[in-house]
Amino acid sequence: MAILLSAASGRDLAGAEKVEQLSPQGYVNDFAGVMDTESRQRITAVCEELDQKADAQLAVVTIHTLEGDTAQDFANRLFQKWGVGPKGKDRGVMVLLAVSDRQYWTEVGYGLEPILPDGKVGGFGRQMLPLLRQGQYGAALLQIASQIAFTVAEDRGLALTQPVPGIAPPPAESPAPSFYGIPPALLNILVLLLIFGGWRFVALLFALFGWSRYRRGRGYRGGSWIGPTGGWGGWGGGYSGSSGGGGFGGFGGGASGGGGAGGSW
């Protein structure tokens, strides 16, 4: 029975996971069992959206121990075995956390190395260190996964719908300043007319168009701004659910050459 249980979890009898025995369970593979449910769901939603929109795949993996291996070597071999990223494009990333060894590594596929150079990936890793030291493994992985996904999507000119921890939302636009309710554009016209034509032109302008009519017909109505592609709904602070796709369909056969960064906590 012990042999069957260890084989199912990809671990040997000493408790160490073996690359050869691990199979992907989805975008999130918590073999160490240290992630909370909400973080797992939010990371999955981010990975699904990245896969569907940006033609890139992200795998998040936790294991108990490296058993003398390095996090870089383990992640590289697991990346090759699973084939993270589309085949031929190699747009894949794997984030590995070895909990007992307190080590992590982010492996970057060939196709994403220009977008995610070692220095940038290393910076993402250092930013999650406080969470790792507090034992908040799910929150730490959500943070780095979201930052990676945001960077890859941004390179394609795309915006993810999932909130990204550590990245501030765009500031809300303030209404244009006005003078007693008069919009700046109209105020400028009135000033010019006053300078060059005197009060007669100002009176003529109000007589022809009517100030109250202007305010009713063209004034600011409030609400959301509607642009060419639809409305801006603001920035959600919580988990917004699945991105609406078909879920995890397997990794595509991508490859990496050992690029990335890691560290310990």
C-alpha positions in Angstrom: 0.0 0.0 0.0 2.8 2.4 0.8 4.4 1.8 -2.5 1.2 2.5 -4.3 0.7 5.8 -2.4 4.2 7.0 -3.1 3.9 6.2 -6.8 0.6 8.1 -7.1 2.2 11.2 -5.5 5.5 11.0 -7.5 7.5 10.4 -4.3 9.9 7.7 -3.3 9.8 6.0 0.1 12.3 8.6 1.5 9.8 11.4 0.7 11.6 12.9 -2.3 9.7 13.6 -5.5 11.4 12.2 -8.6 11.2 14.0 -12.0 10.5 10.7 -13.8 7.5 10.0 -11.6 5.8 13.4 -11.8 3.0 14.1 -14.2 1.2 17.4 -14.7 -2.1 17.8 -12.8 -2.9 21.1 -14.4 -1.3 24.6 -14.5 -0.9 24.3 -10.7 0.8 21.2 -9.3 0.9 21.4 -5.5 2.7 18.1 -4.8 3.9 19.4 -1.4 0.3 20.3 -0.4 1.2 23.8 0.9 -1.1 26.0 -1.1 -4.5 27.4 0.0 -7.5 26.8 -2.2 -8.1 30.5 -3.2 -4.5 30.9 -4.4 -4.7 27.7 -6.4 -7.9 28.9 -8.1 -6.6 32.4 -8.8 -3.3 31.1 -10.2 -5.2 28.7 -12.4 -7.4 31.5 -13.8 -4.3 33.6 -14.6 -2.6 30.7 -16.3 -5.7 29.8 -18.3 -6.0 33.4 -19.5 -2.3 33.6 -20.4 -2.6 30.4 -22.4 -5.7 31.5 -24.3 -4.7 35.1 -25.0 -0.9 35.2 -25.2 0.0 31.8 -26.6 2.2 31.1 -23.6 2.0 28.5 -20.8 2.9 28.8 -17.1 3.3 25.9 -14.7 3.5 26.3 -11.0 5.0 23.4 -9.0 5.7 22.7 -5.3 7.6 19.7 -4.1 8.8 18.6 -0.7 12.5 18.2 -1.2 15.1 18.1 -3.9 17.0 15.3 -2.2 20.4 16.7 -3.0 19.6 18.1 -6.4 19.6 21.8 -7.3 16.4 23.7 -7.9 17.6 24.8 -11.3 18.5 21.3 -12.5 15.2 19.8 -11.1 13.1 22.6 -12.8 15.0 22.2 -16.1 14.5 18.5 -16.2 10.8 18.7 -15.2 10.3 21.4 -17.8 11.7 19.3 -20.5 9.6 16.2 -19.4 6.4 18.1 -19.3 7.1 20.3 -22.4 5.7 23.6 -21.0 4.8 26.0 -23.8 3.7 25.6 -27.4 6.0 23.4 -29.4 8.3 25.3 -31.8 7.6 28.6 -30.0 8.9 27.5 -26.6 6.8 30.2 -24.8 6.7 28.5 -21.5 7.6 29.2 -17.8 7.8 27.0 -14.8 8.0 28.2 -11.2 9.3 25.5 -8.8 9.2 25.7 -5.0 11.1 23.1 -2.9 9.6 23.6 0.5 11.8 21.6 2.8 15.0 22.9 1.1 13.6 26.4 1.1 14.7 26.9 -2.5 12.9 28.2 -5.6 13.6 28.5 -9.3 11.9 30.0 -12.3 12.7 28.2 -15.6 12.1 30.3 -18.7 11.5 28.7 -22.2 13.6 29.8 -25.2 10.9 31.8 -26.7 10.3 34.0 -23.6 13.9 34.7 -22.7 13.9 38.1 -24.4 10.8 39.1 -22.5 11.7 37.5 -19.2 15.5 38.0 -18.9 17.3 36.5 -15.8 17.5 39.9 -14.1 13.7 40.6 -14.3 12.8 37.0 -13.2 15.3 37.3 -10.3 13.6 40.5 -9.2 10.2 38.8 -9.2 11.6 36.1 -7.0 13.1 38.5 -4.5 9.8 40.3 -4.2 8.0 37.1 -3.0 10.7 36.4 -0.3 8.8 38.0 2.6 5.7 35.9 1.9 7.8 32.7 1.6 9.5 33.5 5.0 6.0 33.8 6.5 5.0 30.5 5.1 2.4 32.0 2.8 3.4 29.8 -0.1 0.1 30.2 -2.0 0.2 34.0 -1.8 3.9 34.1 -2.9 3.3 31.9 -5.9 0.2 33.9 -6.9 2.3 37.1 -6.8 5.2 35.8 -9.0 2.8 33.9 -11.4 0.7 37.1 -11.9 3.8 39.2 -12.5 5.1 36.8 -15.1 1.7 36.6 -16.8 1.3 40.4 -16.8 4.8 40.9 -18.3 4.2 38.3 -21.1 0.7 39.6 -21.9 1.9 43.2 -21.9 4.6 42.3 -24.5 1.7 41.3 -26.8 -0.2 44.4 -26.1 -2.8 42.5 -24.1 -4.5 43.1 -20.7 -5.4 40.3 -18.3 -8.7 40.5 -16.5 -7.3 39.0 -13.3 -6.0 41.4 -10.7 -2.2 41.3 -10.4 -0.8 41.5 -6.9 2.0 44.0 -6.6 1.0 46.0 -9.7 -1.0 49.1 -9.1 -4.2 49.6 -11.2 -4.4 52.5 -13.6 -5.5 55.7 -11.8 -9.0 56.8 -12.3 -9.4 59.8 -14.6 -10.4 63.0 -12.8 -13.1 65.3 -14.4 -11.6 68.2 -16.3 -11.3 71.3 -14.2 -14.0 73.9 -14.8 -14.8 77.5 -14.0 -18.3 77.8 -12.5 -19.3 74.7 -14.4 -18.0 76.0 -17.8 -15.8 73.4 -19.5 -12.2 74.6 -20.3 -12.7 74.5 -24.1 -15.7 76.8 -24.0 -14.1 79.1 -21.5 -11.1 79.6 -23.8 -13.4 80.6 -26.6 -15.3 83.0 -24.4 -12.0 84.7 -23.3 -10.9 85.1 -26.9 -14.2 86.6 -27.9 -14.1 89.0 -25.0 -10.5 90.1 -25.8 -11.1 90.6 -29.5 -14.8 91.4 -29.8 -16.0 92.7 -26.6 -19.1 91.7 -24.7 -21.3 91.9 -27.8 -19.9 88.7 -29.1 -20.3 86.9 -25.8 -23.9 88.0 -25.7 -24.5 86.9 -29.3 -23.0 83.5 -28.5 -25.4 82.9 -25.6 -28.3 84.2 -27.6 -27.7 81.9 -30.5 -27.0 78.6 -28.6 -28.2 79.1 -25.1 -26.0 78.1 -22.1 -28.7 75.9 -20.6 -29.1 74.1 -23.9 -25.4 73.4 -24.1 -25.3 72.0 -20.6 -28.3 69.7 -21.3 -27.2 68.6 -24.7 -23.4 68.1 -24.4 -22.5 68.3 -20.7 -20.8 65.5 -18.8 -23.3 62.8 -17.8 -21.1 60.8 -15.5 -20.8 57.0 -15.4 -18.3 54.8 -17.2 -16.3 56.1 -20.2 -17.3 54.2 -23.4 -14.5 54.0 -25.9 -14.3 52.3 -29.3 -14.0 48.9 -27.8 -16.4 49.1 -24.9 -16.5 50.3 -21.4 -13.8 50.5 -18.8 -15.2 48.7 -15.8 -12.5 49.7 -13.3 -10.2 47.5 -11.3 -11.5 44.5 -9.4 -9.9 43.7 -6.1 -10.9 40.1 -5.8 -10.9 36.8 -7.6 -13.1 37.2 -10.7 -13.3 33.5 -11.5 -12.3 31.5 -14.5 -11.4 33.3 -17.7 -14.2 31.3 -19.4 -12.0 28.9 -21.4 -12.0 25.2 -21.6 -9.5 24.7 -18.7 -6.2 22.8 -18.8 -5.6 20.9 -22.0 -2.1 19.7 -21.4 1.3 21.4 -22.1 2.3 21.8 -25.7 5.9 20.4 -26.0 8.0 23.5 -25.4 11.7 23.5 -24.4 14.1 25.5 -22.3 17.8 25.8 -22.0 18.3 26.5 -18.3 17.5 30.2 -18.4 15.9 31.8 -15.5 16.7 32.7 -11.9 16.2 31.4 -8.4 17.3 31.6 -4.8 16.4 30.6 -1.2 14.6 31.9 1.8 
